[in-house]
Amino acid sequence: CTQEACDFRDSAAKFKKKGAVILGVSKDSAASHAKFTKAQGLTFPLLSDTEGEVCEKYGVWQEKKNYGRAYMGILRSTFVIDPQGKLILAEYGIKVKGHVDKVLEII
């Protein structure tokens, strides 16, 4: 999460130039987000979805497996919504390296 957030932070001016808004969402608390935002110098808001409503609606709360153990967690995903509110990209299970550049190409 840290590398992805920092990549978006470092490209914030490019997104702004295209008229795009960056938002991050997770189930972490607002206090946790505030601490992370400050520590990483983020320039965009992190939204807290502690009840998981947004995660469920966007289909990112999924079963994950690690070392043979199954558990529920957030699947790293990116969504691009156009100015009219139309979803134009829903990408699940993204790889961080090169992802920001890919999103910039799409918008």
MOPAC internal coordinates of N, CA, C and O (Angstrom, degrees):
PM7 1SCF
backbone

  N    0.0000 0     0.00 0     0.00 0    0    0    0
  C    1.4522 1     0.00 0     0.00 0    1    0    0
  C    1.5238 1   111.73 1     0.00 0    2    1    0
  O    1.2310 1   120.87 1   140.97 1    3    2    1
  N    1.3153 1   115.95 1   -39.03 1    3    2    1
  C    1.4636 1   119.65 1  -176.79 1    5    3    2
  C    1.5245 1   111.07 1   -61.80 1    6    5    3
  O    1.2310 1   120.26 1   131.55 1    7    6    5
  N    1.3175 1   117.11 1   -48.45 1    7    6    5
  C    1.4687 1   119.71 1  -178.34 1    9    7    6
  C    1.5230 1   111.06 1   -62.80 1   10    9    7
  O    1.2310 1   120.46 1   137.68 1   11   10    9
  N    1.3210 1   116.73 1   -42.32 1   11   10    9
  C    1.4599 1   120.26 1   179.57 1   13   11   10
  C    1.5249 1   110.77 1   -62.41 1   14   13   11
  O    1.2310 1   120.45 1   133.09 1   15   14   13
  N    1.3202 1   116.75 1   -46.91 1   15   14   13
  C    1.4619 1   120.78 1   179.68 1   17   15   14
  C    1.5272 1   110.73 1   -60.84 1   18   17   15
  O    1.2310 1   120.40 1   137.56 1   19   18   17
  N    1.3093 1   116.84 1   -42.44 1   19   18   17
  C    1.4692 1   120.71 1  -179.94 1   21   19   18
  C    1.5229 1   111.61 1   -68.15 1   22   21   19
  O    1.2310 1   119.84 1   144.80 1   23   22   21
  N    1.3265 1   117.91 1   -35.20 1   23   22   21
  C    1.4673 1   120.67 1   176.14 1   25   23   22
  C    1.5256 1   110.63 1   -63.36 1   26   25   23
  O    1.2310 1   120.36 1   136.81 1   27   26   25
  N    1.3315 1   116.92 1   -43.19 1   27   26   25
  C    1.4640 1   119.84 1   177.29 1   29   27   26
  C    1.5234 1   110.42 1   -66.32 1   30   29   27
  O    1.2310 1   120.38 1   139.62 1   31   30   29
  N    1.3268 1   116.87 1   -40.38 1   31   30   29
  C    1.4732 1   121.08 1   176.73 1   33   31   30
  C    1.5286 1   110.61 1   -57.83 1   34   33   31
  O    1.2310 1   120.66 1   132.88 1   35   34   33
  N    1.3247 1   116.34 1   -47.12 1   35   34   33
  C    1.4575 1   121.14 1  -176.75 1   37   35   34
  C    1.5252 1   112.86 1   -67.62 1   38   37   35
  O    1.2310 1   120.42 1   159.98 1   39   38   37
  N    1.3324 1   116.80 1   -20.02 1   39   38   37
  C    1.4664 1   121.14 1   179.91 1   41   39   38
  C    1.5300 1   112.44 1  -107.74 1   42   41   39
  O    1.2310 1   120.34 1  -168.34 1   43   42   41
  N    1.3171 1   116.96 1    11.66 1   43   42   41
  C    1.4670 1   121.27 1  -175.69 1   45   43   42
  C    1.5264 1   112.90 1   -55.97 1   46   45   43
  O    1.2310 1   119.92 1   140.80 1   47   46   45
  N    1.3137 1   117.76 1   -39.20 1   47   46   45
  C    1.4659 1   120.42 1  -179.30 1   49   47   46
  C    1.5275 1   111.23 1   -64.25 1   50   49   47
  O    1.2310 1   120.33 1   143.48 1   51   50   49
  N    1.3241 1   116.98 1   -36.52 1   51   50   49
  C    1.4700 1   120.46 1   178.15 1   53   51   50
  C    1.5228 1   110.75 1   -66.68 1   54   53   51
  O    1.2310 1   120.43 1   140.66 1   55   54   53
  N    1.3230 1   116.78 1   -39.34 1   55   54   53
  C    1.4596 1   120.31 1   177.91 1   57   55   54
  C    1.5289 1   110.41 1   -66.97 1   58   57   55
  O    1.2310 1   120.76 1   137.51 1   59   58   57
  N    1.3287 1   116.15 1   -42.49 1   59   58   57
  C    1.4637 1   120.39 1  -179.88 1   61   59   58
  C    1.5215 1   110.25 1   -62.45 1   62   61   59
  O    1.2310 1   120.14 1   139.38 1   63   62   61
  N    1.3195 1   117.34 1   -40.62 1   63   62   61
  C    1.4643 1   121.92 1   179.63 1   65   63   62
  C    1.5345 1   110.72 1   -60.35 1   66   65   63
  O    1.2310 1   120.35 1   149.17 1   67   66   65
  N    1.3269 1   116.93 1   -30.83 1   67   66   65
  C    1.4607 1   121.76 1   178.99 1   69   67   66
  C    1.5286 1   111.88 1   -89.18 1   70   69   67
  O    1.2310 1   120.55 1  -179.23 1   71   70   69
  N    1.3288 1   116.56 1     0.77 1   71   70   69
  C    1.4607 1   121.23 1   179.49 1   73   71   70
  C    1.5171 1   113.65 1    78.84 1   74   73   71
  O    1.2310 1   120.41 1  -161.44 1   75   74   73
  N    1.3164 1   116.82 1    18.56 1   75   74   73
  C    1.4678 1   121.28 1  -177.98 1   77   75   74
  C    1.5237 1   111.16 1   -94.40 1   78   77   75
  O    1.2310 1   120.98 1   -29.44 1   79   78   77
  N    1.3045 1   115.73 1   150.56 1   79   78   77
  C    1.4566 1   123.74 1   177.27 1   81   79   78
  C    1.5261 1   107.93 1  -113.13 1   82   81   79
  O    1.2310 1   120.46 1   -47.32 1   83   82   81
  N    1.3035 1   116.73 1   132.68 1   83   82   81
  C    1.4638 1   122.04 1   177.76 1   85   83   82
  C    1.5196 1   108.44 1  -100.94 1   86   85   83
  O    1.2310 1   120.69 1   -48.21 1   87   86   85
  N    1.3216 1   116.28 1   131.79 1   87   86   85
  C    1.4586 1   123.12 1   174.10 1   89   87   86
  C    1.5193 1   108.26 1  -134.58 1   90   89   87
  O    1.2310 1   120.45 1   -37.39 1   91   90   89
  N    1.2986 1   116.75 1   142.61 1   91   90   89
  C    1.4525 1   121.49 1   172.25 1   93   91   90
  C    1.5182 1   108.22 1  -113.63 1   94   93   91
  O    1.2310 1   120.38 1   -35.60 1   95   94   93
  N    1.3228 1   116.87 1   144.40 1   95   94   93
  C    1.4633 1   121.12 1  -179.76 1   97   95   94
  C    1.5236 1   108.61 1  -135.50 1   98   97   95
  O    1.2310 1   120.73 1   -45.19 1   99   98   97
  N    1.3271 1   116.21 1   134.81 1   99   98   97
  C    1.4596 1   120.70 1   171.79 1  101   99   98
  C    1.5238 1   108.79 1  -153.58 1  102  101   99
  O    1.2310 1   121.13 1    -4.75 1  103  102  101
  N    1.3247 1   115.44 1   175.25 1  103  102  101
  C    1.4575 1   120.51 1   179.80 1  105  103  102
  C    1.5296 1   112.16 1   -84.89 1  106  105  103
  O    1.2310 1   119.87 1  -178.76 1  107  106  105
  N    1.3173 1   117.85 1     1.24 1  107  106  105
  C    1.4599 1   120.50 1   178.50 1  109  107  106
  C    1.5266 1   110.28 1   -67.86 1  110  109  107
  O    1.2310 1   120.75 1   -21.69 1  111  110  109
  N    1.3062 1   116.18 1   158.31 1  111  110  109
  C    1.4671 1   121.68 1  -178.48 1  113  111  110
  C    1.5321 1   111.29 1   -71.80 1  114  113  111
  O    1.2310 1   121.34 1   -18.66 1  115  114  113
  N    1.3250 1   115.04 1   161.34 1  115  114  113
  C    1.4616 1   120.55 1   176.75 1  117  115  114
  C    1.5311 1   110.40 1   -60.62 1  118  117  115
  O    1.2310 1   120.13 1   141.92 1  119  118  117
  N    1.3178 1   117.35 1   -38.08 1  119  118  117
  C    1.4733 1   120.99 1   178.92 1  121  119  118
  C    1.5294 1   110.52 1   -64.14 1  122  121  119
  O    1.2310 1   120.51 1   138.98 1  123  122  121
  N    1.3125 1   116.64 1   -41.02 1  123  122  121
  C    1.4642 1   120.98 1   178.00 1  125  123  122
  C    1.5271 1   110.35 1   -63.88 1  126  125  123
  O    1.2310 1   120.89 1   138.08 1  127  126  125
  N    1.3228 1   115.91 1   -41.92 1  127  126  125
  C    1.4699 1   120.41 1   177.80 1  129  127  126
  C    1.5237 1   111.46 1   -63.23 1  130  129  127
  O    1.2310 1   120.42 1   138.25 1  131  130  129
  N    1.3185 1   116.81 1   -41.75 1  131  130  129
  C    1.4677 1   120.52 1  -179.94 1  133  131  130
  C    1.5306 1   110.29 1   -61.60 1  134  133  131
  O    1.2310 1   120.76 1   136.77 1  135  134  133
  N    1.3105 1   116.15 1   -43.23 1  135  134  133
  C    1.4660 1   120.86 1   179.47 1  137  135  134
  C    1.5273 1   110.61 1   -64.28 1  138  137  135
  O    1.2310 1   120.05 1   134.28 1  139  138  137
  N    1.3342 1   117.50 1   -45.72 1  139  138  137
  C    1.4560 1   122.61 1   179.87 1  141  139  138
  C    1.5296 1   110.86 1   -64.55 1  142  141  139
  O    1.2310 1   120.51 1   136.31 1  143  142  141
  N    1.3282 1   116.63 1   -43.69 1  143  142  141
  C    1.4677 1   121.68 1   179.24 1  145  143  142
  C    1.5183 1   110.62 1   -57.96 1  146  145  143
  O    1.2310 1   120.72 1   134.24 1  147  146  145
  N    1.3217 1   116.23 1   -45.76 1  147  146  145
  C    1.4628 1   120.74 1  -179.71 1  149  147  146
  C    1.5245 1   110.94 1   -66.47 1  150  149  147
  O    1.2310 1   120.54 1   133.65 1  151  150  149
  N    1.3209 1   116.58 1   -46.35 1  151  150  149
  C    1.4661 1   120.79 1  -177.25 1  153  151  150
  C    1.5258 1   112.36 1   -62.50 1  154  153  151
  O    1.2310 1   120.32 1   145.03 1  155  154  153
  N    1.3348 1   116.99 1   -34.97 1  155  154  153
  C    1.4634 1   120.84 1  -176.63 1  157  155  154
  C    1.5342 1   112.98 1   -99.55 1  158  157  155
  O    1.2310 1   120.10 1   178.23 1  159  158  157
  N    1.3253 1   117.42 1    -1.77 1  159  158  157
  C    1.4589 1   120.59 1   179.79 1  161  159  158
  C    1.5172 1   112.68 1    63.35 1  162  161  159
  O    1.2310 1   120.54 1  -141.90 1  163  162  161
  N    1.3247 1   116.58 1    38.10 1  163  162  161
  C    1.4596 1   119.74 1  -178.26 1  165  163  162
  C    1.5231 1   110.60 1   -69.77 1  166  165  163
  O    1.2310 1   121.44 1   -33.38 1  167  166  165
  N    1.3028 1   114.84 1   146.62 1  167  166  165
  C    1.4694 1   121.03 1  -177.69 1  169  167  166
  C    1.5229 1   111.33 1  -114.17 1  170  169  167
  O    1.2310 1   120.43 1  -165.83 1  171  170  169
  N    1.3202 1   116.78 1    14.17 1  171  170  169
  C    1.4649 1   121.29 1   178.84 1  173  171  170
  C    1.5222 1   108.18 1  -135.16 1  174  173  171
  O    1.2310 1   120.55 1   -23.65 1  175  174  173
  N    1.3334 1   116.56 1   156.35 1  175  174  173
  C    1.4592 1   119.79 1  -176.57 1  177  175  174
  C    1.5313 1   113.16 1   -74.50 1  178  177  175
  O    1.2310 1   121.65 1   -34.06 1  179  178  177
  N    1.3251 1   114.44 1   145.94 1  179  178  177
  C    1.4549 1   122.20 1   169.72 1  181  179  178
  C    1.5236 1   106.10 1  -110.19 1  182  181  179
  O    1.2310 1   120.65 1   -56.86 1  183  182  181
  N    1.3106 1   116.35 1   123.14 1  183  182  181
  C    1.4582 1   121.52 1  -177.55 1  185  183  182
  C    1.5193 1   109.77 1   -96.34 1  186  185  183
  O    1.2310 1   120.89 1   -40.96 1  187  186  185
  N    1.3207 1   115.91 1   139.04 1  187  186  185
  C    1.4508 1   122.20 1  -177.77 1  189  187  186
  C    1.5255 1   110.26 1   -97.95 1  190  189  187
  O    1.2310 1   120.74 1   -57.33 1  191  190  189
  N    1.3165 1   116.20 1   122.67 1  191  190  189
  C    1.4664 1   123.47 1   179.85 1  193  191  190
  C    1.5265 1   108.51 1  -119.07 1  194  193  191
  O    1.2310 1   120.64 1  -119.50 1  195  194  193
  N    1.3313 1   116.38 1    60.50 1  195  194  193
  C    1.4630 1   120.69 1  -172.71 1  197  195  194
  C    1.5253 1   113.03 1   -61.10 1  198  197  195
  O    1.2310 1   119.81 1   152.19 1  199  198  197
  N    1.3127 1   117.96 1   -27.81 1  199  198  197
  C    1.4663 1   120.57 1   179.38 1  201  199  198
  C    1.5360 1   111.71 1   -86.09 1  202  201  199
  O    1.2310 1   120.26 1   168.81 1  203  202  201
  N    1.3365 1   117.10 1   -11.19 1  203  202  201
  C    1.4567 1   121.05 1   176.88 1  205  203  202
  C    1.5168 1   115.97 1    79.48 1  206  205  203
  O    1.2310 1   120.01 1  -166.91 1  207  206  205
  N    1.3238 1   117.58 1    13.09 1  207  206  205
  C    1.4719 1   120.71 1  -178.14 1  209  207  206
  C    1.5354 1   111.99 1   -63.52 1  210  209  207
  O    1.2310 1   120.36 1   134.14 1  211  210  209
  N    1.3168 1   116.91 1   -45.86 1  211  210  209
  C    1.4626 1   120.78 1   179.89 1  213  211  210
  C    1.5310 1   109.46 1   -67.90 1  214  213  211
  O    1.2310 1   120.60 1   137.68 1  215  214  213
  N    1.3181 1   116.45 1   -42.32 1  215  214  213
  C    1.4684 1   120.88 1   179.14 1  217  215  214
  C    1.5239 1   110.90 1   -57.73 1  218  217  215
  O    1.2310 1   120.34 1   137.35 1  219  218  217
  N    1.3213 1   116.95 1   -42.65 1  219  218  217
  C    1.4676 1   121.23 1   179.23 1  221  219  218
  C    1.5277 1   110.82 1   -66.69 1  222  221  219
  O    1.2310 1   120.42 1   134.31 1  223  222  221
  N    1.3231 1   116.80 1   -45.69 1  223  222  221
  C    1.4692 1   120.25 1  -177.34 1  225  223  222
  C    1.5277 1   112.64 1   -63.72 1  226  225  223
  O    1.2310 1   120.59 1   146.57 1  227  226  225
  N    1.3235 1   116.48 1   -33.43 1  227  226  225
  C    1.4611 1   119.90 1  -179.71 1  229  227  226
  C    1.5270 1   112.42 1   -92.91 1  230  229  227
  O    1.2310 1   120.23 1  -179.34 1  231  230  229
  N    1.3244 1   117.17 1     0.66 1  231  230  229
  C    1.4534 1   121.40 1   175.24 1  233  231  230
  C    1.5154 1   115.53 1    70.36 1  234  233  231
  O    1.2310 1   120.35 1  -153.06 1  235  234  233
  N    1.3256 1   116.94 1    26.94 1  235  234  233
  C    1.4689 1   119.36 1  -178.22 1  237  235  234
  C    1.5282 1   113.31 1   -97.82 1  238  237  235
  O    1.2310 1   120.12 1   169.41 1  239  238  237
  N    1.3442 1   117.37 1   -10.59 1  239  238  237
  C    1.4645 1   120.98 1   177.61 1  241  239  238
  C    1.5243 1   106.23 1   -86.33 1  242  241  239
  O    1.2310 1   121.16 1   -77.97 1  243  242  241
  N    1.3249 1   115.38 1   102.03 1  243  242  241
  C    1.4597 1   120.53 1  -172.04 1  245  243  242
  C    1.5199 1   111.09 1  -135.95 1  246  245  243
  O    1.2310 1   121.88 1   -15.70 1  247  246  245
  N    1.3241 1   114.00 1   164.30 1  247  246  245
  C    1.4529 1   118.55 1   174.58 1  249  247  246
  C    1.5239 1   108.78 1   -73.57 1  250  249  247
  O    1.2310 1   121.29 1   -45.78 1  251  250  249
  N    1.3028 1   115.14 1   134.22 1  251  250  249
  C    1.4576 1   121.63 1   178.38 1  253  251  250
  C    1.5228 1   107.71 1  -124.03 1  254  253  251
  O    1.2310 1   120.87 1   -21.25 1  255  254  253
  N    1.3058 1   115.95 1   158.75 1  255  254  253
  C    1.4561 1   120.48 1   178.16 1  257  255  254
  C    1.5188 1   109.46 1  -130.04 1  258  257  255
  O    1.2310 1   121.33 1   -42.69 1  259  258  257
  N    1.3229 1   115.07 1   137.31 1  259  258  257
  C    1.4523 1   120.86 1   178.86 1  261  259  258
  C    1.5232 1   107.76 1  -146.00 1  262  261  259
  O    1.2310 1   120.66 1   -58.65 1  263  262  261
  N    1.3260 1   116.35 1   121.35 1  263  262  261
  C    1.4640 1   121.46 1  -178.35 1  265  263  262
  C    1.5213 1   111.87 1    52.68 1  266  265  263
  O    1.2310 1   120.79 1  -139.39 1  267  266  265
  N    1.3383 1   116.10 1    40.61 1  267  266  265
  C    1.4519 1   121.63 1   176.60 1  269  267  266
  C    1.5175 1   115.28 1    80.09 1  270  269  267
  O    1.2310 1   120.23 1   178.65 1  271  270  269
  N    1.3123 1   117.16 1    -1.35 1  271  270  269
  C    1.4704 1   121.31 1  -179.84 1  273  271  270
  C    1.5177 1   109.36 1  -100.04 1  274  273  271
  O    1.2310 1   119.89 1   -50.33 1  275  274  273
  N    1.3146 1   117.82 1   129.67 1  275  274  273
  C    1.4588 1   122.60 1   177.91 1  277  275  274
  C    1.5305 1   109.36 1   -96.87 1  278  277  275
  O    1.2310 1   121.06 1   -41.12 1  279  278  277
  N    1.3073 1   115.57 1   138.88 1  279  278  277
  C    1.4647 1   121.31 1   179.20 1  281  279  278
  C    1.5265 1   108.52 1  -157.54 1  282  281  279
  O    1.2310 1   120.63 1   -17.58 1  283  282  281
  N    1.3148 1   116.41 1   162.42 1  283  282  281
  C    1.4679 1   121.38 1   177.67 1  285  283  282
  C    1.5215 1   108.71 1   -90.84 1  286  285  283
  O    1.2310 1   121.25 1   -40.33 1  287  286  285
  N    1.3221 1   115.22 1   139.67 1  287  286  285
  C    1.4628 1   120.38 1   179.14 1  289  287  286
  C    1.5207 1   110.58 1  -164.30 1  290  289  287
  O    1.2310 1   121.21 1    -4.24 1  291  290  289
  N    1.2985 1   115.30 1   175.76 1  291  290  289
  C    1.4623 1   120.93 1  -179.70 1  293  291  290
  C    1.5229 1   109.20 1   -86.38 1  294  293  291
  O    1.2310 1   121.20 1   -53.18 1  295  294  293
  N    1.3160 1   115.31 1   126.82 1  295  294  293
  C    1.4532 1   121.67 1   174.98 1  297  295  294
  C    1.5266 1   107.19 1   -82.78 1  298  297  295
  O    1.2310 1   120.26 1   -57.08 1  299  298  297
  N    1.3232 1   117.11 1   122.92 1  299  298  297
  C    1.4671 1   121.41 1  -178.70 1  301  299  298
  C    1.5269 1   108.44 1   -56.82 1  302  301  299
  O    1.2310 1   120.72 1   -58.90 1  303  302  301
  N    1.3117 1   116.24 1   121.10 1  303  302  301
  C    1.4603 1   121.77 1  -173.35 1  305  303  302
  C    1.5172 1   111.16 1  -143.81 1  306  305  303
  O    1.2310 1   121.27 1   -20.94 1  307  306  305
  N    1.3177 1   115.17 1   159.06 1  307  306  305
  C    1.4653 1   121.26 1   176.03 1  309  307  306
  C    1.5173 1   108.76 1  -133.15 1  310  309  307
  O    1.2310 1   121.19 1   -41.41 1  311  310  309
  N    1.3258 1   115.34 1   138.59 1  311  310  309
  C    1.4559 1   122.03 1   177.76 1  313  311  310
  C    1.5159 1   108.18 1  -127.96 1  314  313  311
  O    1.2310 1   120.84 1   -44.09 1  315  314  313
  N    1.3226 1   115.99 1   135.91 1  315  314  313
  C    1.4558 1   121.24 1   174.87 1  317  315  314
  C    1.5161 1   106.13 1  -117.00 1  318  317  315
  O    1.2310 1   121.38 1   -54.75 1  319  318  317
  N    1.3280 1   114.97 1   125.25 1  319  318  317
  C    1.4590 1   122.01 1  -179.00 1  321  319  318
  C    1.5157 1   107.29 1  -118.97 1  322  321  319
  O    1.2310 1   120.52 1   -51.82 1  323  322  321
  N    1.3287 1   116.60 1   128.18 1  323  322  321
  C    1.4637 1   119.56 1  -177.05 1  325  323  322
  C    1.5299 1   110.99 1   -77.01 1  326  325  323
  O    1.2310 1   119.83 1    -8.36 1  327  326  325
  N    1.3352 1   117.94 1   171.64 1  327  326  325
  C    1.4659 1   120.61 1  -176.67 1  329  327  326
  C    1.5336 1   114.14 1   -59.75 1  330  329  327
  O    1.2310 1   120.10 1   158.94 1  331  330  329
  N    1.3307 1   117.42 1   -21.06 1  331  330  329
  C    1.4645 1   120.52 1   178.58 1  333  331  330
  C    1.5335 1   112.09 1   -88.98 1  334  333  331
  O    1.2310 1   120.56 1  -179.37 1  335  334  333
  N    1.3253 1   116.53 1     0.63 1  335  334  333
  C    1.4570 1   120.84 1   178.53 1  337  335  334
  C    1.5193 1   114.05 1    89.69 1  338  337  335
  O    1.2310 1   120.01 1  -169.94 1  339  338  337
  N    1.3242 1   117.58 1    10.06 1  339  338  337
  C    1.4632 1   121.65 1   179.86 1  341  339  338
  C    1.5286 1   109.79 1   -87.09 1  342  341  339
  O    1.2310 1   121.02 1   -48.47 1  343  342  341
  N    1.3165 1   115.65 1   131.53 1  343  342  341
  C    1.4571 1   121.37 1   177.35 1  345  343  342
  C    1.5261 1   108.37 1   -74.04 1  346  345  343
  O    1.2310 1   120.44 1   -62.49 1  347  346  345
  N    1.3416 1   116.77 1   117.51 1  347  346  345
  C    1.4665 1   119.51 1  -178.28 1  349  347  346
  C    1.5289 1   112.27 1  -109.20 1  350  349  347
  O    1.2310 1   120.24 1   169.45 1  351  350  349
  N    1.3215 1   117.15 1   -10.55 1  351  350  349
  C    1.4673 1   120.68 1   175.44 1  353  351  350
  C    1.5190 1   108.83 1  -151.83 1  354  353  351
  O    1.2310 1   121.47 1   -50.16 1  355  354  353
  N    1.3204 1   114.79 1   129.84 1  355  354  353
  C    1.4626 1   121.98 1   170.90 1  357  355  354
  C    1.5134 1   105.45 1  -132.34 1  358  357  355
  O    1.2310 1   120.83 1   -73.39 1  359  358  357
  N    1.3136 1   116.03 1   106.61 1  359  358  357
  C    1.4581 1   120.47 1  -177.77 1  361  359  358
  C    1.5272 1   108.67 1  -120.71 1  362  361  359
  O    1.2310 1   121.22 1   -58.53 1  363  362  361
  N    1.3294 1   115.27 1   121.47 1  363  362  361
  C    1.4559 1   122.30 1  -176.97 1  365  363  362
  C    1.5236 1   110.44 1  -107.20 1  366  365  363
  O    1.2310 1   120.98 1   -31.51 1  367  366  365
  N    1.3197 1   115.74 1   148.49 1  367  366  365
  C    1.4572 1   120.55 1   176.15 1  369  367  366
  C    1.5164 1   112.86 1    65.72 1  370  369  367
  O    1.2310 1   120.89 1  -139.47 1  371  370  369
  N    1.3155 1   115.90 1    40.53 1  371  370  369
  C    1.4690 1   120.21 1  -175.11 1  373  371  370
  C    1.5239 1   111.46 1   -69.70 1  374  373  371
  O    1.2310 1   121.87 1   -25.15 1  375  374  373
  N    1.2986 1   114.03 1   154.85 1  375  374  373
  C    1.4670 1   122.07 1   171.93 1  377  375  374
  C    1.5258 1   106.14 1  -100.61 1  378  377  375
  O    1.2310 1   120.25 1   -44.67 1  379  378  377
  N    1.2990 1   117.13 1   135.33 1  379  378  377
  C    1.4648 1   121.82 1  -172.57 1  381  379  378
  C    1.5290 1   112.22 1   -66.11 1  382  381  379
  O    1.2310 1   120.23 1   134.16 1  383  382  381
  N    1.3195 1   117.16 1   -45.84 1  383  382  381
  C    1.4628 1   120.26 1  -174.76 1  385  383  382
  C    1.5343 1   110.62 1   -61.12 1  386  385  383
  O    1.2310 1   120.80 1   -59.35 1  387  386  385
  N    1.3347 1   116.08 1   120.65 1  387  386  385
  C    1.4505 1   122.62 1   177.78 1  389  387  386
  C    1.5197 1   114.95 1    81.47 1  390  389  387
  O    1.2310 1   120.37 1   177.86 1  391  390  389
  N    1.3226 1   116.89 1    -2.14 1  391  390  389
  C    1.4640 1   120.11 1  -175.40 1  393  391  390
  C    1.5336 1   112.73 1   -66.12 1  394  393  391
  O    1.2310 1   120.05 1   136.11 1  395  394  393
  N    1.3064 1   117.51 1   -43.89 1  395  394  393
  C    1.4638 1   120.31 1  -178.50 1  397  395  394
  C    1.5299 1   110.60 1   -59.52 1  398  397  395
  O    1.2310 1   120.30 1   137.16 1  399  398  397
  N    1.3136 1   117.03 1   -42.84 1  399  398  397
  C    1.4672 1   119.82 1   179.00 1  401  399  398
  C    1.5198 1   111.55 1   -62.45 1  402  401  399
  O    1.2310 1   120.54 1   142.12 1  403  402  401
  N    1.3221 1   116.58 1   -37.88 1  403  402  401
  C    1.4623 1   120.88 1   178.00 1  405  403  402
  C    1.5301 1   110.69 1   -63.14 1  406  405  403
  O    1.2310 1   120.50 1   136.19 1  407  406  405
  N    1.3241 1   116.66 1   -43.81 1  407  406  405
  C    1.4742 1   121.36 1   179.79 1  409  407  406
  C    1.5275 1   108.99 1   -64.53 1  410  409  407
  O    1.2310 1   119.89 1   137.88 1  411  410  409
  N    1.3203 1   117.82 1   -42.12 1  411  410  409
  C    1.4663 1   120.73 1   178.79 1  413  411  410
  C    1.5305 1   111.25 1   -60.66 1  414  413  411
  O    1.2310 1   119.69 1   142.79 1  415  414  413
  N    1.3173 1   118.19 1   -37.21 1  415  414  413
  C    1.4653 1   121.28 1   177.26 1  417  415  414
  C    1.5192 1   111.32 1   -64.02 1  418  417  415
  O    1.2310 1   120.43 1   141.51 1  419  418  417
  N    1.3209 1   116.78 1   -38.49 1  419  418  417
  C    1.4599 1   121.80 1  -177.20 1  421  419  418
  C    1.5203 1   110.99 1   -69.12 1  422  421  419
  O    1.2310 1   120.80 1   140.13 1  423  422  421
  N    1.3351 1   116.08 1   -39.87 1  423  422  421
  C    1.4669 1   117.22 1  -177.71 1  425  423  422
  C    1.5109 1   110.25 1   -85.68 1  426  425  423
  O    1.2310 1   120.10 1   180.00 1  427  426  425

